[in-house]
Amino acid sequence: MKTALLIIDLVEDTFGKHSHLPVTQAALAMVPRINEVIRACRQRGLPVIFSTDSFLENDFVFQGKMKPHSIRGTRGAEVYSGLDRQPGDVVLPKRRFSAFYKTDLDQSFRLWGVDTVAVTGIATHVCVLATALDALSNDFKAIMIEDCCASMSEDMHNNCLNLYRRSPLFPLFQVMPSQEFMEKIGSGEQG
């Protein structure tokens, strides 16, 4: 078994342009924990992928209530500088919610021998969940690291996670805290 770590949408716009949003405060609080998970994965030689929103100025998703952010080619669409990004890590721009949608992520994972995808980032109930479900749709096991994800409110975050804690998809889809995840990759159980 080989696990890859995905960090979803922790971009500069989240911490700058949209720093007033509740999800940003939760994201700031979890950055040290995500960095700890990144280092643990790196020590085991596991792939670390930063998947970033990279929208076009008049992108379809901005026709609803979502305000323009993370515009391709701007600093706002870059990986947040507070994250422990290293030269060997992968940055994967995406134009929609799932990191799998119209990217080469599934082919890369197969090339690398990955069979399990651990997902972190924002927002739990949108891009993190879409990516985890697409991992399953592409025949990869999925893990949502619960204390390394955040939503617009704690209720949204917990309601989403609770749906999948009791899911019949277990053990193909698991929700676990970062400490348990790091113990599993440390023991080789998830590495």
N, C-alpha and C positions, 0 to 999 in steps of 0.2 A: 504494500500500500504506500502511495505517495500523496501527500497533501500539498496544495498550493494555497497561499494566503492572498486574498483580495481585499484591498482597502478602497471603499467606494466613496467617491465624491467629496473627499476632504480636500477642497481646493481653496485658493486664496480668497475668492469672492465670499465663501462661507464665513470666513473669519474677518473680513474687511467690510465689503459692501453690505452684507446681510448680518452683521454682528449683533444686531438688535433682536434677531429671532431667537425663540426659546431653544430651537435645535442647536444653535451655535453655542450656547452656554453648555449644553450637555456634551456637545462635541469637544469643546475645549477641555472639559473635565476628563474625557476619556483618552485624549491624545497620549498622556504618559503610559497608560495601559496598552494602547495600540503599539506604541514604540517598544514596549516590553515584549509583546507578542511577535512583532517584526524581528527583533533581535533573536528570540528563541527559534523562530523559523529559519532565520539565516544561519544560526549555529548548526542546525540540522541539515543545511544545504537545500532547504525547500524554496521553491520559487515565491517571490514577493512581487505582487502586481498592484500598481496604483491605477485604478480605473477612474477617469475624470470626465465629468460633464464637459462637452466641447461643442456647444451649440453654435448655429449660425445666427446672425443678427435678427432675422425675421423668421426664425424657426417655428414650425407648426406648434410646438408645445407652448409657445408664448401667446397663442390665440385664446387661451383660457385665462385663468386668474394668475398663473405663474408669471412673475416678472422676469425680464431678461437678466441673465446672469451667466457666468462661465462662458463667455463668448470666445470662440476659437481664435487663437492667436493673441489673446490678451493675457496679462498677468493674472487676472481673475480666474482663468481656466487652468492655471498651473497647480501642481501638487503643493499643498500647504507646507510652508517652510519649517513649521514646528515638528514635522514628521521625520523620522530617521530614514531618509531615502539615500541609498547608496548606488554607485555606478552600475552594479550588476542587476539592479531591480528593473522591472518593466513598467513603463508608463503607457497606459492604454486609453486613448481618448474615445469617448462614446457620444453619440448624438441622441440616444434614447435611454430609457430607464435601466435596462439590463446590460451588463457588461458583455453579454454574449451576442446581443442583437447586432447583426451586420458587422461583426468584428471577426478576427481569426482566433479568438480565445480558445474555442474548443479544439481546433487543430493544434494550437501550441501546446495545450494540456496533453493531448495524445502523444505528441512528439516527445514531451518531457516525461511521459509515463505517469502522469497525474491521474488519480482515480477519485480523489476527494478534494472538495473546494471549501475552504473556511472563509466566511464572508464577514467583514466588519464595515463600519462607516455609517453614512446617512443616506436617506432616511430609512429606518427599519421597515416601515410599512410600504415603501415605494421601491426605491432602487436596490436596496439590500435584499428585500424579499424577491423582487423580480429576478435578480441575479441568482439567488439561491434556487428558485423554482426552475429557471432556465438551466442551471447546472443539472438538476434532476432530469429535465427534458432531454438533455444531451448525454444522459447515462453516467453522470458523475454523482457521487454522494455529496451531500451538502451539510455544512455545519454553520449555524449562525452563532457567533460568539456574542452572547447577550450583553455583556458589560462593555463591549466595544462597538455598540450600535446605538443610535439615538433617533428619536422622532420629534415632531413638533410639541408633543407632550409626553409625559411619562405614561399616561393612560394609553395613548396610541401605541407606544412602544410595547408595553406589557400585554395589551390585548392581542397584538400581532403575534408576539412570541408565544402566548398562551395557546393560541390556535394550533401551533405547530409542536408544542410540548406534548400535546395529547394526540398527535396525528398518527393515523395508521401507517404513515410513511416511515416511521421509526424502524430500523436504524438508518435507513437511507437518508433521512433528513433529521438532524439533531440540533437541539438548542442547548448550549452549555456555557458556563462562565469561562473567562480567559484562563484562570488558574487550572481548571480541569483540562482545558485544551492543551496548555503547555505541558502538563503532566503526561498527557497521552502522547504528544509528539516526543517528549523526553524519554519515554519508555519504549518508543518505537511502535506503539500501538496505532498512532495516527501519522507516522512519518514515512 
